Amino acid sequence: MILGCLIDGYKSFKKLQYISFIKDEEEAYTAILGKNGVGKSAILEALNFLLNYQVTKISWNMNKDRKSSKNAYVVGLFAIKKSNVEKYLAEKYPVQKQEILTIFQEVDQRIRSSKANKGFTNDEVIRFTRDANNYNDVDSFLCVSGRVFTGETGVSPLKTRLFDQDKFSDIQKIYFEVVLDYHEYIYIPAEEVPEELLNLTELDIQKVLNVKVYDEVKRILNSKIGSNAVIDQVNIQLSNYLKTINQSLESNGNTYQFDTSSRKKKLYTQDFVDRIIASYFSPRKLFKVKKAKIPIEQLSSGEQKQAIINVFCALLDNQQVDQGYKDAIIFALDEPEISQDYSNVFPQFERLEGLARNSSFQVMLTTHWYGILPAAYGGTLLLIDDKGESRSHEFYDIYSSHMEDLTEMKFKSVYDLVTSTVAFVRAYPKKRVIICEGPTDRLYLENYLNLNEVKIIPVGGRKNVILTAQLLIVALNSVNLTGSVPHVLCVIDTDQELNPDIFLDGKSSEVSLCRWQLVNNSEKIKLISLINIKEGGEKYSRTVIEDVLDSKIFGSVVEELVNEKNPEYMEDLKLNVLNVGSQVVGTEKTLFNITGSKGQSNQANIEKLINDNKGRLAHMYSKRFESQKLSDSYPIVVALSDAFGCDKKNIIKKATRIPVNRVLPFSSESVLYNIETISKNQNILKKGSLIKKRKNSLNQTLSGLRDSVSSKFEETDKGTLKVLEDIRLNLPLNETVRFSEGYMIREKSVDKLIQVARQKDSLD
């Protein structure tokens, strides 16, 4: 993963600048926002020069105002998992592993111990150092590597500070190459031609394939037929053929023979690979399959852009390479919204961020779509101003009061998001939309709702929810997609004090602005409309999103947080389980019963602790919720379905998912193996499991995956394979079972094995 980089002399970067990519360490997702000509694309191009120069030999694009190319370079600050470094070096540099590893350790120690204001005079280098000092993951090596404009490696202007010398030793040069070679940088320029980019022989698409095309062809050529490899058999047969020809010449008294003047007496694997790939793959192009197959070049420019993103995301989502190296992949896109219909923009960005959040890849993109500001879950926003200077912010804090420099962008973001939402509503009339205050609201609601039917969009606070509602009412005034019931719910918390500004006038059957409210002595949750309603008439008491959750789950995570932060706050309080809601402080039923004199003040302390840890608490709640059996009658879902005017079955999350973080025990014939369920499409085959050898019926994907992790197996004297370490697989549970069984076991048999494993788990 790249944390930041120093760029000097590339395109719009006339002078040295430090660009910080990661402020949110939990999510390696970076969006670069700014006007035309400020250098957004130049950043991604400079990284392409840095990380792909060895293969592409691309030229340095010098800033046109630079009088000299001296000191033109790009230097990256990287973080690589320590375990991955050791494994990578053992595979690629077994002889020099310890020497190179020592450099990783020394450089990491020097970077972390460097003081920003000592030894460095350039402000941009000081920013670089501060970024490194603020990186908290001690399980990763901080490392540096770069290239000067000629393509040679180096780390100017950090050389003397980190390496104590003007010239680098050979082993230090190898270190620089290792840091760069470890990473796979996949760059999609804004105007890339899709039929070229999506060719199976292209470098970028090979980086995301389960099995690299070149490696697979080499493997086939080096596989054995009898006692010899295929390539050896070809050499033997051709050599015999040549001998026969020369013998024929000799038998007729000729003094001629066929030979080579070079040392090359036989064919090597690489002689075949390029021609085989060109002959086989060049005619095979990507088609969009509808009723008929449509070649990619015949699609509209918008459909072509969608194809690029969809194909790469699908391949990355399902990539079955060694999971330990996933932090090596950096997926960079220049303006993915280009040529896109507005109805596709929000889902496209949502998918790209989900790739970073769920798959551990690093995703970077440039954009002019300001709707990304409120729509992002997390990650880093990199803003570049008109002078070309950059500043990074966490998306989570994008609407905090201290960020006044974003006022204009915040305003644009609401309008861009409204435009996308209107297009989405028109394009998908059967789906529903919830506009909520912030990312924590979305995290909580996602636990309950079917996200294939309901889209949840946070817009950064109550004021923006109300503004969004106003704009949507105007935009959808003449639209009637769902009859007399709303298509879009704009939902806000009910604050302590009633503010008249929350009431709206307007007319739209498609949009409703409403607030959460606990009613009937906290026995029911209701969403109360705020459109064309006068003050009064409905109950008004403070009710926020944290007050309408499952009390058992919310209470347990609040108690866990309190015990971690301030265990004394639990004094004179007893955790209570409520039938409806999860209110901590209120006039009616609350989550804690007061049992002594300190109870009331501690109740207020816990409320403050919750407000100070909203994001973390939402993540804790979601993780705890995942292990619960889903219900079909959550009060919060009933409230939402009533507000939408639909059956709750239309919006509630289906109770079909597998409980996560559970280890399921499987047994079949002579094997015993354990699978830990991480998510719907991710499982871990646990260390110590005994699995079956692979049979010929195993499909190509699973067979290739078996090959990629074969070093993690050890054959036993009973003919089974022992798993030597945990193997993380991007497979659904049924495919993980097939992987372990070693053949394409029938679906009914797989279901039976899973059912038995779940029964055993529940008994345990």
N, C-alpha and C positions, 0 to 999 in steps of 0.2 A: 504494500500500500504506500502511495506517495502522500506525504503530509503537506508538502509545500515545495516551492522551487525558487531559485534565484535566476532571473533572466536579464541579460545585458546584450543589447545590440540586435535583437531579433525583431524584424518587422516594426511594429509600432513602439517597441521598447528601446528608445534611444539611449536611455541610461539605466543603470542597475535598479531592478525592483524585486522585492520578495513577494511571492504570491502564496497565501495560506489557504490550503484546501480543506483542512479538517478542524472544525471547532467542536463538533459533536462526535465524540469518540465511539458512541454506540452505533452510529450509522454512517457508512462510508459513501455518502451521497452528496455531491456538490453541484449546485446550480450557479452558473456564472451569468450575471445580469448586468446589462449596460447598453448604452446607445451604440449605433453603428460607428465603427472606426476607432473605438476606445481600446481594442486589443483582446476581445473575448476569444475569437478564433485563433489568434496568434498564440495564446497560451496552450491550447490543445495541439497546435502545429509544432510548437517548440518541444512539447513532451514527445511528440511523434519522432522528431529529430533525435531526441535524447535516447528513447527506448527502442526505436526500430532502425537506427542508422546502419547497424551491422548487416541487416538483411536488405534494406531498400536503397542504401547509399544516397539518400535524398540530400539536396543541397541546403546549406544555411541561407535563409532569406534575410539578408542584411538590411538594417534600418537605413532608409534612403538618405537621412540627414547625417549619418555617421561619416566623419572624415577618415577614420581609420578602423580597420577590423580588429585591432589590438584589443584584447580583453573582451571579445564577444564570446559569450558562453551561456550554457544553461546547466545549473546544478540542482539536483533533487535531494530532498530530505525524505528518507524512506523509513518505514517500520516493517520488520519481517519477524515473524514468530521464531523464537530461538530454536525450538524443536525442528522447524522446517529448514532452517539454515543448516543444522547438523545433518539432517537427512539428505538435503540437496547436495551438500559437499561430499557426503559419502558416496552418492551416486555418480557425480560428475568429476570430482577431484579426490579420489580415494587416497592418493599418495600425498597430496599437499593439504589434505583436509585440516590438520591441526594447525599448520602455519596460517592458513586463511582464517580459520576460526579465531585464532589469537588476535588477528587484526580486527575482526568484527567486535570482539570483546573490548579491545583497547579504544577503538573509535567510539563505541557506544558509551564507554565510561567518560571519555573526554567531552563528548557532546553534552551529556547530561550534567557534567560538572562545570561546564563553561558558564561564566557569568556574563550576562548580556553587555554590561558596561565596562568589562575588563578585557583588554586585548583586541577589541574591535572598535573601529572608529566610524565605519559606514553605518548609517541609520538602518538600511535595508538588511545588512548582515546582522545587526542587533535584533531586528524583528525575527529573522531566521533563528537566532539563538534562543530568543524568548519562547518561540513556538516549540522548539525542542525541549526546553526546560519544563513546559507546561504539559507535555505528553506523559500520561500516567501509567501506560501499560508496561510493567516491568518484565512481562513474559516475552517482549519483543526486543530485538536489537534495533536501536536507532542507527542508521547508516547513511552515508552520503556517496554520491557518484554523479559525474557530469561529463559533458563534452564541450570542447572549444569548437569554434566555427568550422574547423577543418575535419571534425569528427573524432579526433583523438580524445581519450578519456582524461579527466582531470577534475579538480575540485576548487579551482581558483574562485574566490579569494580566501578559502578556508585552509589552504595547503599547509602553511607554516604553523598555523594554530593547532591543527589536528594531527599533523604528521611530522613536525619538527625538522623538516628538511625541504630543500628546494626541488630536488629530483626524487622521483618515486622509484622504489625497487621493483623488480619483476613481480614479486609476490603481491605487492601493493597494487600494481596494475591489474593483476588477476582479480584482486578483491573488487576493484571498480567494475570490471566486466561481470563478475558474479552478481553484484547488486542489480545491474541492468538486465542481464540475461535471465535472472530469476523471474522477472516480471513479463507478462504478456499484455502489451498495450494494443487494444483494438480500437482503431480510430475511424469514425464514419464522418467524413466531411459533409458540409451542407449540400453541395451539389454533386455528390457521388452518383455515378451511373450504376443503377441497381443490377443490370444484367452482368456487369463486370464484377461488382462487389460480391454478388451471390453465386459466382462460379465456384464449383467445388475445389478448383485448383488454386484459388486465391489464398494468400497468406492469412488475411484476417478471418476468413470463414474457417480455415483449418484450425485456427487457435481455439475455436469453440466446439469443434467436433469431438465426439466421444473418443474416437480413435483417429489420429492424424493420418491423412491419406498416404503421405510419403512413408510413414512408419509402417503402415499396414501392408503396403506393396513390398517394402523391404522384408517384412516378416515372412510374407508368402515366398519370396524368392530365396530366403535363407532357410525355409522349412525343409525338412528332409523327406526324400523319397528313397526308401531303403536306407542305405548307409550314407548317402550323399545328399547335400542340399540341392535344391532345384538349380541354383546358379552353377554349382559344381557339375551337375549332370549336363547342363548346356555346354559348359567349357569342355568336358570330356568328349561329348559327341562331336562338337565342332573341331576339336583337336584331332580326333580320329579321322574326320572327313578331310581335313587339311593334309594329314599324313598320307591318306589314300591318293590324293591328287598328286602330291610330290613323288610318291612311289611310282605312279603312272608315268610321270615325266622321266624319272630315272630309268625305268624299264625300257624306254625307247632310246636310251643313249644320250638324252639331253642333259646339258649342264645347267639346267634352270631349276629353281624351286621358289615357292611362295614363303615369305618370312616377313618379319617386321624389323625395321632398323631401330625401333625404340625398345625400351625395357618392358613395355607392356605386352606380355605374352598371352594374357587371358582377359576375359571380360569380368567386370566387377558389378556389384548390385546397382550402383548409381548409374551405370551405362544404360540400364533398362528402365529405371524408375520414371524418369522424365517422359520418355516416349510412351510408356504404358499409360501413364496418367493423362497425357495429352490426347492419346488415341481414344481412351475410354470416356473421360469426363468432359472433354471440350464440347462434344455434341449435346451433352445433357444440360439443359437449362431449367430454371425454375418456372413453374406454371402455377397460376391460381386456379384451383379446382372449384368450379361451380357446377352448372349442368354440363359444361364442356371445359376442357383445359384451355386457359388463356395464357399465352406467353407473357412474361413479366414486362417486356418492352411494349406490349400493346395496352397496358393499363394506364390510367391517368397518372399524372405526376404525384397526386396525393396518394393514390393507391400504391404506387411504387415506393413512396416514403414509408407507408404503413408496412409494406412487405419487408423492407430492410429491417425495421425495428422489430416486427413480429418474428421474423426468422431468427435473428440473432438472440432475442430474448428467449424464444422457445428452446434453442440449442443450449444457451447458457443455463436455463432452468433445469434442463434434463442432463446436463453434463455429468458424466460418470468418471471423470478423472479422479485421481487420488484427492480426497477431500482436504487433506492437509495443505495443499498448495492453492486453495481457493483464494487466499489473500494475495496471490500473485497476479490475478486478472484485473485489469483496469479497462473498463468499457467507456469510451469517450464519444460523444455525439455532438455535432455542431448544428444547433437550431433544429431539433427534431420536429418542431411544429410547422415547418415550412410546407406549404401546399396542403396542409391538413384542414379538413372541414372542422368547424368549431365543436361539433358533437364528438369528435374523436380526440381533441386535444387533451382534455382532462383525463380520460381513461389511459391515454398513451403515457402521460407523465406519471400517473399513478402506477402503471406497470413498471416503468423504469425505476421508480423509487422502491417499489416492492422487490425488485431484483436485488438491490443493494441491501435492503432490510432482511430479506429471507434467505438469501443465498451467499452472503458474505463476500460478494464481489464489490469492487469499487466502481461506482458509476459517476461519471462527470459529464456535464452538458452545458452548452451555452443556450441562451434563449432570450426572446423579446416578449414572451408571454408572462405578463405580470400576475396572472392568476395563480402562478406557482407559489407566490408568497403565502397566502392563507391555506393553500391546498396541501402543502407538504406536511408529512408526519414529523419528520426530523431531518437531520443532516445539516449541511452548511450552505448558507447563501453567500456567494462571493460577489460583492458589488464593485463595479469599476466606474468611476466618475468621469466627467468630461475631460479631465486632465490626464486620464489614464491611470490614476492612483486607485489601488484596490484596498478594500476592507472586508473582513469576513465576520459573519454573524451566525449564531445558531438559529435555525428556522424556528425552534421552539420559543425563542424570546423575541421573535421578529416584531411583535406588536407591543413590546414593553415601552414604558413611558420615556426611558432614557435614550431611545433611538429616534430622535426628532429628525435626523438626516434622511429618514425614510418616508417622511410625510407624503411627498409627491408620489412615491412608488406605492405606498399603501392605498392611496386614492385610486390609482390606475388599476391596482390589483383587484379591487372589488368589481370594477366595471368589466375587466377581462373575464373574471370568474362568472359574473352574471351572464355575459354573452355566451360563454361555454355552457352554462347550466340551461339556458333557454334552448340552445341547439340540442343539448342532450335530451331534454324533456320532449321536444318535438320528434326527435329521432327514435326514442324508446318510450312510447306512450304508456306501456304497461308497467314500467318501472317507476319507483317512487324515490324522492330525494328528501333528505333531512339536512338543513343548514343549521349548524350548531356553533357554539361560541369558540371552542378551542380543541386542540388535539386530544386532550384528556377526555373530553366528552365523546369524541369519536372512538377512542379506545374502549371506553365503557360500553357504548352502544353496540359496537361490533361483536361483543360477546353474545348478544341476544338475537341479532338480526341476520337474515339471509342476505348476504351481500350481493348475490346474483339478482336480487329483487329490489334492494334498497341501497342507494348511494348516499354516503354520509360525508358532508363537506364542512370542515371547520373554517371560519372566516376571521378569527382573531378578535373575539370580544363581542359584548352585547351590542354596542353601537353599530358594528359592522353587520351583525345579524339583522338589525332593524333596517339599516340602509339597504341591505340585499333584498329584504322583503319588499321594501318600497319600490325598488327598481323592477323586481320580478312581477309585482302586481301590475305595474304599467306595461311591461313587456308581454305579459300573458293575459292581458285584460280581455282580448277578443278570442282567446283560445279556449276550446272546451274539449279536453282529452279524456276526462274520466267522469263526465256527468256533473253532478252537484257536489262531489267530494273533492278535497284538495289533492293535488299531485305533489306539491312541495310543502313540507312543514319547516318553518323557521322557528327554532326552539331556543328560548333563553331561560336562565335561572330566574327565580323569584327572589329579588334582593330584600334586605331587611326593611328598607324604606321604599315606599311606593313613589315611583317617578312618573309623572304624567306623560313624559316623552315616549313611554313604551307603547302608548295607544296609537293606532293608525286608522286613518280613514282610507277608503278605497273599495274597489269592487273587483274581485277575481275568484272564480270558483276553483282556480288551480292552486292558489297560494294561501297559506294560513300562517300568521304569526301567533305564537302561543307561548305560555310559560308553564313550568313544572309547578304542581301544587299537591301537597298531601292533604287529603280531606277525610271526613267521617272519622274523626279521632284517630288519624293516621292509619286507617284501615283500607284506604284506596289511594291510588295515584291518578291524577287527572292532568290533562293538558288543556289549559284555559285560553280561549281565543282572545286576542288583543286587537282585532280589527273591527271597526265600527261598534266598539263597546265603550260605554261611558264608565268613569270611575265608580267602583263599588259594584254591588250586585253579586259578586263572587268572592269566596273566601280569599284572603290575602295574608299569607304568613311565609316567612323565609323558607324557601325550598330550592336547594341547588342539586346538581346532578349527583353528588355524593350522597344525597339524602334519599334517593329513589332506587338504590341497588339492593342486591340480596344481602340481608343483614348478617347472615351466618358467615358468608365469605368476606364481606367488607369488614365485619368485626374482627375476624381472625387476622387479616392483614394489617389493620390498624393496631391491634394488640402487638403484632410482631414488630411493627415500626416503632411503637412506643417503647417496647422492651429493649430495642436496639439503641434508640436515641436517648430516652429519658424514662427509665423504668419506674422512677419515683412517681410519675404521673398516674400510675395505676392505683395508688394508695386511696382508699375509701371509695373505690369504684368497682363495680362488678359488671362483666360483660353480659348483655342481654340479647336474646334472639327475638326479633320482631316478625310478625306475620307479613307486614308490608313495610317497605322502606328501610332506611339505614341512618336515620338522623342522629347526629352526635349531640347537638345542642338545639333545643326547641322548647315550645310550651306544652307539648304533649308527650307521646311515647318517644323515648330516646334509646340509643344503642347501649348506654351505660346507666346502671342504677346507682344512685348515690347512697353510700352506706356509712358515711362519716362526715366530719366537719370539713375535711379537705377536698371532698368529692366535687363540689361545685367549681372551685377554682381549678382543679385538675381537669375537669371536663372542658373548661375554656382553654386550658393549656393544650389539650389534645386537639381541639378544634384548630388552634393556631399551628400546631405541628402538621396537621393535615394540609392546611393552606400553604405551608412552606415546602411541602413535599408532594404536591399534586401529581406531577408527572410520574414520579417513582411509584407512588401508591397505585396509580392507574395500571402501570405495568405489573406490579405485584398482584393486583386484583385479577388481571387478565390471565396471568400464569396460573393462579390458583383456580380460576374458573374453568380452565381447560381440562382439569382433572375431574370435573363434576359431571354427573349424568344430566343431560339436558332435559328440561321440563317443557311442557307445552302451555304453561299457564303463568308465566312470570307477570306480576302486576305492571311492570314497566312496559312490557310488550302489549298488554291489554290496553294501556293508556295510549300508546302509539297507534294501535290498530283502530281504536275508537276515533282518534283525531283524523286518521286517514279515511275513515269510513269504510274499512275493509275487514274481512275475516283475518284474525291473527295468524291463521295458517299461511296466509299469503306473504307474510313478512318475517315470521319467526325462523330462527336458524334450525335447520333440520337435524334431528337427533340421530345422525348417522356417523358422526366422527369417532375416531378411536381415541380413548383417553391417552394423553401424552405423558411422557416421563414415566411410563410404566414398562417394566421388563416382563415380556411374555415368554414363558418356557415352552419350547416345542420339542416333541419327540416323534421320531419316525424311523421304524426298523432299527438300524444299529447306530443312529445318530441322536445327539441331544444338543440343541442350540437355543440360545437366548437372544431375543430381539427387543431392543429398547425403542419404543415409539416416540419420535420427536415431533412429527407433524404428519399431515396427510400424505405428503410425498417425501418424507425423510425418516429413515430408521437407522439404528446402529446394530450391527451384528457383533455381539459382545465377545470379548476376549475369553478364551477357554472353551468356546463352543466347538462341537464336533459336527462337521457337515460332510455331505457326500461328494465324491469326485464328480467332475463334470462329465455328462453324457453327450452324445452327438446331437440329441434332440434339443439341447438348450439353444435359444435363439441367439442371433448375432450380437445384439446389444448386451445381453447378460453374459455371453461367452467372452466378449471383449472386456467387459468389466472384470470378470474372473481373472483374465490375463493381467490386467492393470494392477491388481492387488495380490498377485500370486506370491509375492515375497512375504506376505503376512500369513501364509499357510505352512503347515508342517505335516507331512504324511505320517500317519501312525502305523503300527504293525498290524492293525486290523483293516487297513485299506481306506480309512477315513482321513479327513483333513482336520487338523487342529488349528483354530484361529489364535494367532499369537498376540494380537492386539486389537482393540476396538476398530471396527471398519464402519465408517459413516457412509451410508448409501442414499443417494437421491432417488429413491424408488418408493412407490406405495408398498404397503405391507404385503399384498399378495405377490408382487414381483420379488420382494426380499425373501419370501418363503421359497419361491422358485429358484432364486439365486443360491439359497442354502441347500435345497434338495438336489440341485445340479442337473435338472431336466425340466421340460415343459409339462409339469404336473397339471392335470385337468382342474378347471375352475372349481368344480364341486369338491374335489379333494383338498384344494387349497382352503376353501371356506370351512371345511370340516376341521382341518388342522388349526386354523385360527380360532374357531369356536372352542375347541378343546383347550387351547392355550389360554384363552380368556377365562374359561371356567377354572383352570388351575390357579390363575392369577388371583381371581376373586376369592378362592378358598384360602390362599396364602394370606 
